[in-house]
C-alpha cells in the first residue's frame, strides 16, 4: 500500500487524538451507549445447551472501578484441565462490551474450551495503554484462578477482532514488557499466552502517530510489531483484502515480523469486509479455522 492511502486511512481512524475505527457521528452515538462503529452489529446466537456461563466476574479493580468478564464453560465435566481462550471484542477501543463477542465465546465452549469473554476500560474514560493493561490483567486472572474453574494455566489462548485483534496481538508479543502490566491484580502471575488468533488487527500504530496526536513513543509502545521476539505466541492472522477500515497490510507486516523471528504464524485472507466475524456467511468458517488452530497449538485432542 502506498503512503497516501495510509494517510487517508489515518484521517478516518484517528479522531479526538486517538486511533479509532469509527467516524465522528458514530463516536457520538457510542457516547450515548450505543454500539455504533465500523464493525456494525455483533452476531447474536442462542447459547448452546452444552454451555454454561458464569457472568460478571470481576477480574481487575482500579480503586472503585471494577472490570468484568463472563466465563463460558462446557457443561460436561472434563476429565482433565481444559485450556482457556481470552476473547476480546472490538469497537475502536471506544465502544462495545463483553457481550459483543459472546457468540465466539459460546462456540469455543461448545468445542470444549473455556472462554473468558472480557470487557475492558474504553477510551476516553482512559487512555492508552490502559486497554492493553486490562487484557493482561484478564490473562493473569485466568491463570491465578485456573484451579477453581478446572482450567489449565499453561494453556491459555486469545482471540479478538479489529481493536480486539490489536489487543490479542499485544498479548501474544509483549509479555516481556513491564510497562504494560499495570496494577489490576495478581501481579506475581504471568500474563503470557500460548496461542493467538488476531482478526483484522492494527499491528503498527506508529504508521498513524503523526496525525493522531499520540506521541511516537506511545504509539511504539502499543504496537505489536515493537515487541515481536522468538518467544512470541504462535499466531493465526485472519484479514480481508477488501478491508477499508484496517488495511490487510497491517497483518502482512505482523506476518513478516513473526516469520523473521521464527514464530509459527499464518495469514488467511478472508473474502469479506472488515468485521467478517459478524457476518453469518463467514462465522462458521472463522470459528472452524480458530478452533483447529487452538486445538493444534494448545494440544487439544
N, C-alpha and C positions, 0 to 999 in steps of 0.2 A: 504494500500500500504506500502511496506517495505521501509526502509530508502534508500537502494541502488537505486531503480528506481527513487526516488525523486531527488537524487544527479545526476543521469544521466539526468533527465529532466532539472535540473538546468544548466547543461553544454549546453544543447540545447537552453534553453530560455534566458540565460544570455550571452551577448557578449558586448564588449566595456564597461563593468561596469554597464549595465542596464538590467532590465528584459525585454526580447524581444521575441516575438513569431515568429521569422524569423531566418533562417540560415544565415551565413555570406554573401553568394552570393546574397541572396535576399535583404540584407541590402544595398549592393552596388547598386542594381537596384533601390531601394527605394530612394537612394540619388540622382538618376538621374530623379526622379519624377515619377517613375513607381510604381504602387500599387502591389508589389510582396511580399507576405508573406504567412504565414501558412493558411490564410483564403481563398486564391485563389481569383478569380474574383467575384466581387459583382453581385448579381442578378439584372438584368435590366428589368423593366416592363414599359409599356406605362402608362402615367399619366391618371387616370380615368377622364372621362368628368365631374364628380361631384366634382372634387377637383381643387382648385386654389392654386398658390404658390406665396408668396412674397419673393423674393430672395435677398441674400447678405445684410441682416440686420446686422448692427454692434451691437453686444451685450456687448463687452468689449474692452477697449483700454488700452494699456500699452505704454505710450509715443506715438510714431507714429505707433505702431503695432496694427492693428485692428483685432479682432476675430469676425467671422460672423456666422450667421445661416440662414437657409431657413425655412420659416413658411408655413406649409401646412394647409389649411383650407377647410372645406366643403363649396361648393358654395351656397348651400341652407342656407338661413338665419335661425339661431336657435332662438327659442322663449325665450331662456334663455342663460345665460353664459355657455360656454362649457368647459370641462376640457382640459388641455393641457398635452401632453406627450413629454418630452425631449428625443430625440433619439440620441444615442451616438455610433459612429462607432468604430470598432476595427482596428487592424493593428499593434499590438505590440507597441503601443504608438509612433511609428516611421513613419507610412505610413497611407495613406487614407485621406479622406476629408469629407466634409458634404454631398457629393453626394453618398457616399458608401452605406448608409442605406436609400436611397431615396425611395426604394420600400416599406420598412417598414413604413416610414412616410406617404407615399401616401395611403397605406392600412388603417392606423389608421384614416386618414382624411376621407376616403371613408366610414368608420364606424361611423362617427360623432364626432370624436375627433379633436382637433387641435394638430399638431405635430411640434415641434421645432427641426429640424434636424441640429445639430450643428457641426461646426468644432472646433478644439482646438489646441493649440500650441503643436507641436510634438518634441520629442527627435530627435537629440541632440540640436536643437535650444534652448530648455530649458531643465531643469532637474526637477525631482520630488521635490515638489508636484505640479508644475505648471499645469499639465493636470487636476488634481483634482480641483485646484483653478478656472480654466476656466469653468469647468462644474458647479461649484457652482455659478459663475457669470452668467451663462446662466439661471439657475433657478431664480436668483434674477431679471434678465431682464424680464423673462416671468411674474413674479409676479408684477413687477413695471409697466409693460405695458399692463397688463391684460385688463383694461377698454377700451383701444384704439382698441384692437383686438377682443373684445367680449369674453374674456376668464374668467374663474373662478379662482381667485388667491388662493382659498382654496382647489382646486382640481388639483394638479399637480403630474403627474407620470413620470417615467423614464424607458427606455428600452435600453439595449445595449448588445453586444456580445464580448467575449474574452477580449481584453483591455477595450472595451466599457462596458463589463459586470462588470469588476473591478470598473470602474468609476461610474456606476449607483449604485453598491453596496455601494460605498463610500457615494454617495448622500443619500442613504437610512439609513445609520448608523451614519454619522459623523456630523450631523447638530449642535452639541453642541461643536465642536472643533474650537476655534477661529483661530488657527494656519493655518487652511486650507481655510479661507475665502478670503484672498487676497485683492487686491485693483483694481479689474476690473470694479467697478462701482456699484451704488445702494447699498451702504454699510449699509444703515439703514433697508434694506429689508431682510427677512428670505430666506435662501437657502434650507429650508426643503422641502422634497417631501412626498407625501401621499401614494405612491404605487410604487413598483419596479419590473420589470421583468429583471432578470440577467441571461444571457446565457453564459455557458462555462466560468464562472468567476474565476479568481485567487482571493482567499479570504485571504490567509495568506502569505504575502510577506516575513515574517521572515524565512519561510522554505527555502528560496533561498538566504538569505542575505550573508551567508558565502562565496559563490562563485561568488557573483555579483559585489563586490566592493562597494556595498551600505552599509552604516552603519546600524547596528541593530536598532538604534534609528529611522532612516528614514524609514526603512522597516516596523517597528512597526507603525509609524505614518500613512503610506499609506496602511495599512491592514484593510479591512472592519471588520475583527474579533475583532480588537482592540476597536472599537467604538460601538459595539452592546450594546443596552440597551433596557429596556421595551418600550422606546419611538421610537425605530427604525421603519421604514416603513414596512407594510406588504409586503411580498416578494414572488414572484414566481421564482423558480430556474429551468432552463432548461439545461440539460447537457447530453452528450453522454457517455455511459460507455465504448465506444471504442475510446474515445478522447486520442490521443497520444501527444497532444500539451499542454493542460491543463488537468491534471487528474481529474476525477469526484470526487475524494477525496476532492478536494478543495470546491466544492459545498456542499459536505456532512458535512464538518467542519462548514460551514456557516449555514447549516440547523440545526445542533445541537445547535450551539450558539444562534441562533434566537429562537429556540424552548425552550431552557432553560430559555430565557428571557421572555417567554410567548408572543412572537410576532407571529402573523399569518404568517405561511410560509409553502411552499410545494415544493418538488423536483420532477420534472417529468423527467424520463430517456428517452432520445431520441435515436432511433435506427439508428444512423448515425455517421459520423466522426466529427471533431472539429467544423467546420463552417457550421453546418446543415442548418442555416437560408439562406445560399446561394444556397442550393440545391432545385431545383424546386419541388422535390418529397416531401419535408418537409415544404416548405414555408407556404402553406395554413394551415397546422397543427399548426405551430408555431404561426401564426397570430390569428387563432381561439382561441387557449389557452390564448394568450396575451390579446386579445380583451375581452374575457369572464372575465378574472381576473380584468382588468381595469374597466369594467362595474360594477362588484361587489364591488370593493374597492373604486371606485370614485362615487358610487351611480348614475350610468347612466342607464336609463330605455331603 
